[in-house]
Amino acid sequence: MASLIEFLFIVALPLLVVAGGLVSLFAVGALFDALENPGDLRGRIEGAFRRPPKPPKPPGSDHYYTPYWAPR
């Protein structure tokens, strides 16, 4: 049991500290970005809930363009 605790202290604890530091840096960066550009933040949030555009419809048979490979 003691060797498991030593292993976790030597390997897992430094990994958790480094990962926590990286997460903190990203969080501080996101906070500064939100404070500098509040309009962009609002646009990102609204964009996440916006419906995607409808897919394009194929042109009808009376459309002015006909492909060169189509029979005339």
Secondary structure, DSSP 8 states (H G I E B T S, - for coil): -HHHHHHIIIIIHHHHHHHHHHHHHHHHHHHHHHHH-HHHHHHHHHHHHS----------TT-S---TTS--
